[in-house]
Amino acid sequence: MHIALYIEHGVGNGVGGAELMMAHLASVWARDHHVELIHHRPPLTRERLSEFTADDLSRVTVRCIEREPDARPDANPLRRLRLARAWHRSVSEGRDLLVTCTHWLPPFCHARRGVLLVLFPFYVRPQDAPAMHALPAWKRLRHHAYHDAEWWLRMRSYQARVAISPYTQRWTRRRWHVDAPVVAPPVDTAFPVVVKRQQILSVGRFSTMAHTKKQLEMARTFRDLVDNGLRGWQYVCVGGLNSRAENHAYFEEVRRTLAGYPATVEANLSHGRLRALLADSSLFWHATGLGEDTLTHPELAEHFGIAVVEAMAAGCVPLVVNAGGPADLVAHGHTGIVWDTLDELATWTRRLADDEMTRHDWAAAARRAAQDFASDRFVTRMSAAADVAMTPPTPAMTAAALANRAPGRVSL
């Protein structure tokens, strides 16, 4: 079978969770099928991906194609629909299966069958845009009728739709009016059990764009904790850092904030170094979405939280802000803490710093909970989604089938 895995989004040379998720799926499916990983970013080569994963990509064709300009609107609805259908046709035409990984407008699927994997629905449909409400009623009705029809046809070209988290699922239903069962990304959950250090860890790219990771706020919180008597604990703040000047300035501001305190701020760590930090640390802080209006701008929260699950798998108790995907991952008072304010983060950190037994119990519970996100389960669930797409629908084929069917491979 000829399978195309399409990563719609992205700029630059960064390798994040979406890229690694699709690379992992490609590496497994390529054992039995011809698999292409298609994207629009020249730096994202097989060699570049291999720097961040141990997956065998030797059988995978990694192909960068030029992003086509958006289809131009046309006054004639039939011509407009033809233009929309032709947009990104080269991504999937002639393939047996297309998996589109996206948070923007998904192209029509021209493969025999398709699976839509929603990272987060950034795209706001034209009929839901505020500017539409300023139009006269007759124009609104005309535009709504066309856009609803095109959207229905676009979604219908994918026989299975899945979302990476309950948070994404809720917003996909709200923004796109699409029901999508959850297929969580793959996470490396195999961590050794080692003696923990009195160490707090946070992981996230140093960036001032999109949904920021709030390292500066966490740095100030740790500084205040030390100033108010926390002793014997270290804070390690790490993450990716690209070449943008404003991101380097932000990284340096975080370093200056923690100068003179028992803290380390590092960027672009190796995979092995990061795993060692996760294994050694006792507590994990996550603050993406803090202070944001996530009802108006839900994209500013974390959409899933791979680093949170990695921390749980490593027995590192997570303390996460009550926003986005991580709030669904952590069972408050059982596998970690969900907090609303930085004062709450500081209070719970002090309590757990003084209570080794609770840390131990919650860490064990977190390890167990993290196993549901192991890499093999992601492949099983995506294979089930592909089988749903490839099989004519029956009344018994419900959303629950994605969780209950367990083929290890895509079957035909």
C-alpha positions as CSV (number, residue, x, y, z in Angstrom):
1,M,0.0,0.0,0.0
2,H,1.2,3.5,-0.8
3,I,0.8,5.8,2.2
4,A,1.4,9.5,2.4
5,L,1.8,11.1,5.8
6,Y,1.4,14.9,5.4
7,I,2.7,17.5,7.9
8,E,0.8,20.6,6.9
9,H,2.2,23.1,9.3
10,G,5.6,24.5,10.3
11,V,8.4,26.9,9.4
12,G,12.1,26.8,10.1
13,N,14.2,23.8,11.1
14,G,12.6,23.0,14.5
15,V,11.7,19.4,15.2
16,G,8.7,19.1,17.6
17,G,6.2,16.7,18.8
18,A,4.2,16.6,15.6
19,E,7.3,15.9,13.5
20,L,8.4,13.1,15.8
21,M,4.9,11.6,16.0
22,M,4.6,11.4,12.3
23,A,8.2,10.1,11.9
24,H,7.5,7.3,14.4
25,L,4.3,6.3,12.6
26,A,6.2,6.4,9.3
27,S,9.0,4.2,10.6
28,V,6.5,1.5,11.8
29,W,4.2,1.5,8.8
30,A,7.2,1.5,6.4
31,R,8.0,-2.1,7.5
32,D,5.1,-3.3,5.4
33,H,4.2,-0.4,3.1
34,H,5.6,2.3,0.9
35,V,5.5,5.4,3.1
36,E,6.2,9.0,2.2
37,L,6.6,11.7,4.8
38,I,5.6,14.9,3.0
39,H,6.1,18.5,4.3
40,H,7.0,22.0,3.2
41,R,10.2,22.7,5.2
42,P,13.5,22.1,3.3
43,P,15.6,21.7,6.5
44,L,13.4,18.8,7.7
45,T,15.4,16.0,6.1
46,R,15.6,12.4,7.2
47,E,19.0,13.1,8.7
48,R,17.6,16.1,10.6
49,L,14.8,14.0,12.0
50,S,17.2,11.2,13.0
51,E,19.0,13.6,15.3
52,F,15.9,13.6,17.5
53,T,14.7,10.0,17.3
54,A,15.9,6.5,17.4
55,D,13.3,5.4,14.9
56,D,14.5,3.7,11.8
57,L,13.6,6.0,8.9
58,S,15.7,4.2,6.3
59,R,12.6,2.8,4.5
60,V,10.8,6.2,4.7
61,T,10.8,8.6,1.8
62,V,11.0,12.1,3.3
63,R,9.9,14.6,0.7
64,C,9.7,18.4,0.8
65,I,7.4,20.0,-1.7
66,E,6.7,23.7,-2.3
67,R,3.6,25.0,-0.5
68,E,1.0,26.0,-3.0
69,P,-0.6,29.4,-2.6
70,D,-4.1,29.4,-1.1
71,A,-6.8,28.9,-3.7
72,R,-8.2,32.2,-4.7
73,P,-11.9,32.9,-4.2
74,D,-14.0,32.9,-7.4
75,A,-17.4,34.5,-7.8
76,N,-18.6,31.3,-9.5
77,P,-19.1,28.7,-6.7
78,L,-18.4,25.8,-9.0
79,R,-15.1,27.2,-10.2
80,R,-14.3,28.1,-6.6
81,L,-14.9,24.6,-5.4
82,R,-12.7,23.2,-8.2
83,L,-9.9,25.5,-7.2
84,A,-10.3,24.5,-3.5
85,R,-10.3,20.8,-4.4
86,A,-7.1,21.2,-6.5
87,W,-5.2,22.9,-3.7
88,H,-2.4,20.5,-2.5
89,R,-3.7,17.8,-4.8
90,S,-0.1,16.7,-5.3
91,V,0.1,15.7,-1.7
92,S,-2.2,12.8,-2.0
93,E,-3.2,12.0,-5.5
94,G,-2.4,8.4,-6.5
95,R,-1.9,7.2,-2.9
96,D,-4.0,4.5,-1.2
97,L,-4.0,6.3,2.2
98,L,-3.4,9.9,3.3
99,V,-2.9,10.9,6.9
100,T,-3.0,14.7,7.2
101,C,-1.5,16.1,10.4
102,T,-2.7,19.7,10.7
103,H,-4.0,22.6,12.8
104,W,-5.0,24.7,9.8
105,L,-7.3,24.2,6.9
106,P,-7.0,20.6,5.8
107,P,-6.7,20.0,2.0
108,F,-9.1,17.8,0.2
109,C,-8.0,14.2,0.3
110,H,-7.3,12.8,-3.2
111,A,-6.0,9.5,-2.0
112,R,-8.3,6.5,-2.0
113,R,-9.0,7.0,1.7
114,G,-8.0,9.5,4.3
115,V,-7.4,10.1,8.0
116,L,-7.4,13.6,9.5
117,L,-5.2,14.0,12.6
118,V,-6.0,17.3,14.3
119,L,-3.2,18.8,16.4
120,F,-5.4,21.8,17.3
121,P,-8.0,23.6,15.2
122,F,-6.3,27.0,14.8
123,Y,-8.3,27.6,11.6
124,V,-11.5,29.5,12.1
125,R,-14.1,28.8,9.4
126,P,-15.0,31.9,7.4
127,Q,-18.7,31.7,8.3
128,D,-17.6,31.9,12.0
129,A,-15.3,34.9,11.6
130,P,-16.3,38.2,13.2
131,A,-16.0,40.0,9.9
132,M,-18.8,37.9,8.4
133,H,-21.3,39.3,10.9
134,A,-20.8,42.8,9.4
135,L,-22.2,41.7,6.0
136,P,-25.8,42.2,5.0
137,A,-28.0,39.2,5.8
138,W,-28.4,38.1,2.2
139,K,-24.6,38.0,1.8
140,R,-24.1,36.1,5.0
141,L,-26.6,33.5,3.9
142,R,-24.9,33.1,0.5
143,H,-21.4,32.8,2.0
144,H,-22.6,30.5,4.7
145,A,-24.3,28.2,2.2
146,Y,-21.1,27.9,0.1
147,H,-18.6,27.6,3.0
148,D,-20.8,25.0,4.8
149,A,-21.0,23.0,1.6
150,E,-17.3,23.2,0.9
151,W,-16.4,22.3,4.5
152,W,-18.7,19.3,4.5
153,L,-17.2,18.0,1.3
154,R,-13.7,18.7,2.6
155,M,-14.3,16.7,5.8
156,R,-16.1,14.0,3.9
157,S,-13.0,13.3,1.9
158,Y,-11.5,11.9,5.1
159,Q,-13.1,8.7,6.3
160,A,-11.7,9.0,9.8
161,R,-10.9,12.0,12.0
162,V,-8.9,11.9,15.2
163,A,-7.6,14.5,17.7
164,I,-4.5,14.3,19.8
165,S,-6.1,15.2,23.2
166,P,-9.4,15.8,24.9
167,Y,-8.6,19.5,24.8
168,T,-8.2,19.4,21.0
169,Q,-11.2,17.2,20.7
170,R,-13.4,19.7,22.5
171,W,-12.2,22.6,20.4
172,T,-12.4,20.6,17.1
173,R,-16.1,20.0,17.9
174,R,-16.6,23.6,18.8
175,R,-14.7,25.3,15.9
176,W,-15.0,22.7,13.1
177,H,-18.2,20.9,14.1
178,V,-16.4,17.6,13.8
179,D,-16.4,14.7,16.2
180,A,-12.9,13.2,16.5
181,P,-11.9,10.4,18.9
182,V,-8.7,10.9,20.8
183,V,-5.5,9.3,19.6
184,A,-2.8,10.6,21.9
185,P,0.7,11.1,20.5
186,P,3.4,8.5,21.2
187,V,5.6,9.1,24.3
188,D,8.8,7.4,25.3
189,T,7.7,5.9,28.6
190,A,10.6,3.6,29.3
191,F,12.5,5.2,32.1
192,P,14.7,3.6,34.7
193,V,13.8,3.9,38.4
194,V,16.6,5.8,40.0
195,V,17.2,7.6,43.3
196,K,15.7,11.1,42.8
197,R,17.4,14.4,43.4
198,Q,15.9,17.4,45.1
199,Q,15.4,18.9,41.7
200,I,12.6,20.7,39.9
201,L,12.6,20.5,36.1
202,S,10.7,22.4,33.4
203,V,11.0,21.6,29.7
204,G,9.8,23.8,26.8
205,R,11.1,25.8,23.9
206,F,12.3,29.3,24.7
207,S,10.1,31.4,22.5
208,T,8.1,34.7,22.6
209,M,5.8,33.5,19.8
210,A,2.6,31.4,19.7
211,H,1.9,29.6,23.0
212,T,4.9,30.5,25.1
213,K,6.1,28.2,27.9
214,K,6.3,30.9,30.6
215,Q,9.8,30.2,31.7
216,L,10.3,33.7,33.1
217,E,7.3,33.4,35.4
218,M,8.5,30.0,36.7
219,A,12.0,31.4,37.2
220,R,10.6,34.2,39.3
221,T,8.6,31.7,41.3
222,F,11.6,29.6,42.1
223,R,13.6,32.7,43.1
224,D,10.8,33.7,45.5
225,L,10.7,30.2,46.9
226,V,14.4,30.3,47.7
227,D,14.1,33.8,49.1
228,N,11.4,32.6,51.4
229,G,13.3,29.6,52.8
230,L,13.4,26.7,50.3
231,R,16.7,25.0,50.8
232,G,18.5,22.1,49.2
233,W,16.5,22.2,46.0
234,Q,17.7,23.0,42.5
235,Y,15.7,24.2,39.5
236,V,16.6,23.1,36.0
237,C,15.0,25.0,33.1
238,V,15.7,23.6,29.6
239,G,14.3,23.7,26.1
240,G,14.8,24.3,22.5
241,L,16.2,27.6,21.2
242,N,16.2,28.7,17.6
243,S,18.1,31.5,15.9
244,R,15.6,34.3,16.3
245,A,17.1,37.2,18.1
246,E,14.1,37.8,20.3
247,N,14.1,34.3,21.5
248,H,17.8,34.5,22.5
249,A,17.0,37.7,24.3
250,Y,14.2,35.9,26.3
251,F,16.6,33.0,27.1
252,E,19.1,35.4,28.5
253,E,16.5,37.2,30.6
254,V,15.5,33.9,32.2
255,R,19.2,33.2,32.9
256,R,19.7,36.7,34.5
257,T,16.6,36.2,36.6
258,L,18.1,33.0,38.1
259,A,21.7,34.2,38.4
260,G,23.0,33.6,41.9
261,Y,20.3,31.0,42.7
262,P,20.7,27.1,42.7
263,A,19.4,26.9,39.1
264,T,20.5,25.9,35.6
265,V,19.2,27.3,32.4
266,E,20.2,25.3,29.2
267,A,19.1,25.1,25.6
268,N,19.1,22.5,22.9
269,L,20.0,19.5,25.0
270,S,20.7,16.1,23.6
271,H,18.0,13.5,23.9
272,G,20.1,11.5,26.3
273,R,20.8,14.5,28.5
274,L,17.1,15.3,28.7
275,R,16.2,11.8,29.6
276,A,18.7,11.8,32.4
277,L,17.2,15.1,33.8
278,L,13.7,13.6,33.7
279,A,14.9,10.4,35.5
280,D,16.8,12.4,38.2
281,S,14.2,15.1,38.9
282,S,11.5,14.9,41.6
283,L,9.1,17.6,40.5
284,F,8.1,18.9,37.1
285,W,6.7,22.4,36.4
286,H,4.5,23.3,33.4
287,A,2.9,26.7,33.0
288,T,1.9,27.1,29.3
289,G,-1.4,29.0,29.2
290,L,-0.9,30.8,32.5
291,G,-2.6,34.2,32.4
292,E,-4.0,33.7,28.9
293,D,-7.6,34.1,27.8
294,T,-8.0,30.5,26.6
295,L,-11.7,30.9,25.9
296,T,-11.0,33.5,23.3
297,H,-7.6,32.2,22.3
298,P,-7.5,28.4,23.3
299,E,-4.5,27.9,21.1
300,L,-2.3,29.7,23.7
301,A,-2.6,26.7,26.0
302,E,-0.7,23.4,25.5
303,H,-2.6,21.2,23.2
304,F,-1.4,17.9,24.6
305,G,1.7,17.9,26.7
306,I,4.3,15.3,25.7
307,A,6.9,16.6,28.1
308,V,4.3,16.2,31.0
309,V,3.7,12.6,30.1
310,E,7.5,12.0,29.8
311,A,7.9,13.5,33.3
312,M,5.2,11.2,34.7
313,A,6.8,8.2,33.0
314,A,10.1,9.1,34.7
315,G,8.5,9.3,38.1
316,C,8.7,13.1,38.2
317,V,5.6,14.5,39.9
318,P,3.9,17.1,37.6
319,L,2.6,20.4,38.8
320,V,0.7,21.8,35.8
321,V,-1.3,24.9,35.2
322,N,-5.1,24.4,34.9
323,A,-5.2,25.0,31.1
324,G,-5.1,23.0,28.0
325,G,-4.1,19.4,27.5
326,P,-2.0,18.9,30.7
327,A,-4.9,19.7,32.9
328,D,-6.6,16.5,31.5
329,L,-3.4,14.4,31.9
330,V,-2.9,15.0,35.6
331,A,-5.2,13.6,38.3
332,H,-5.0,16.2,41.0
333,G,-3.9,14.8,44.3
334,H,-3.1,11.4,42.8
335,T,-0.6,11.7,40.0
336,G,0.3,15.3,40.5
337,I,-1.1,18.8,41.0
338,V,-3.3,21.1,38.8
339,W,-2.9,24.7,39.9
340,D,-4.4,28.1,38.9
341,T,-2.0,30.7,40.2
342,L,1.7,31.0,40.8
343,D,1.1,31.3,44.5
344,E,-0.6,27.8,44.4
345,L,2.4,26.5,42.4
346,A,4.7,27.8,45.1
347,T,2.5,26.4,48.0
348,W,2.3,22.9,46.5
349,T,6.0,22.9,45.7
350,R,6.8,23.7,49.3
351,R,4.5,21.0,50.6
352,L,5.9,18.3,48.2
353,A,9.5,19.4,48.9
354,D,8.8,18.6,52.6
355,D,6.8,15.4,52.0
356,E,9.0,12.6,50.5
357,M,6.4,9.9,51.1
358,T,3.7,11.7,49.1
359,R,6.2,12.4,46.3
360,H,7.0,8.8,46.2
361,D,3.4,7.6,46.1
362,W,2.3,10.2,43.4
363,A,5.4,9.4,41.3
364,A,4.5,5.7,41.3
365,A,0.9,6.6,40.3
366,A,2.2,8.9,37.6
367,R,4.4,6.2,36.1
368,R,1.5,3.8,35.9
369,A,-0.8,6.5,34.3
370,A,1.9,7.4,31.7
371,Q,1.9,3.9,30.2
372,D,-1.4,4.5,28.4
373,F,0.6,6.9,26.1
374,A,3.4,4.4,25.2
375,S,4.5,4.5,21.6
376,D,3.1,1.1,20.6
377,R,-0.4,2.2,21.7
378,F,-0.3,5.2,19.4
379,V,0.6,3.0,16.5
380,T,-2.2,0.6,17.4
381,R,-4.7,3.4,17.6
382,M,-3.6,5.0,14.4
383,S,-3.7,1.7,12.6
384,A,-7.2,1.2,13.9
385,A,-8.1,4.7,12.5
386,A,-6.6,3.7,9.2
387,D,-8.6,0.5,9.1
388,V,-11.7,2.4,9.9
389,A,-10.9,4.7,6.9
390,M,-10.2,1.8,4.6
391,T,-13.3,-0.2,5.6
392,P,-16.8,0.7,4.4
393,P,-18.7,1.9,7.5
394,T,-21.1,-0.3,9.4
395,P,-23.4,0.5,12.4
396,A,-21.0,-1.2,14.7
397,M,-18.0,1.0,13.7
398,T,-18.3,3.7,16.4
399,A,-15.7,6.0,17.9
400,A,-15.0,3.4,20.6
401,A,-13.7,1.0,18.0
402,L,-10.6,3.1,17.7
403,A,-9.7,2.3,21.3
404,N,-10.8,-1.3,21.3
405,R,-9.5,-2.6,17.9
406,A,-5.9,-3.5,18.2
407,P,-4.3,-4.3,14.9
408,G,-0.5,-3.8,14.9
409,R,-0.4,-2.9,11.2
410,V,-2.6,-1.3,8.7
411,S,-4.5,-4.1,6.9
412,L,-6.2,-4.3,3.5
